[in-house]
């Protein structure tokens, strides 16, 4: 990815970086953002972070939740992981 210094330059001061022994946690923006897909309102800090991290994004993932209405089966899991890709 270019290292933490590269990410800090690329993402700027609005993103928080919290290194730990196994890597770094990146906080997208100063506070949570709400979007509405139907209205075309996207949480811009999340979209920006997704674009910057795209090359290391997981390509496939097991379902996050099994069975039941409203659960993330395999297709829903992938849709969630790639929800910012077309923006």
Beta strands, then each sheet from edge to edge (+ up, - down):
strand 1: 16-20
strand 2: 23-27
sheet 1: 1+ 2-
end
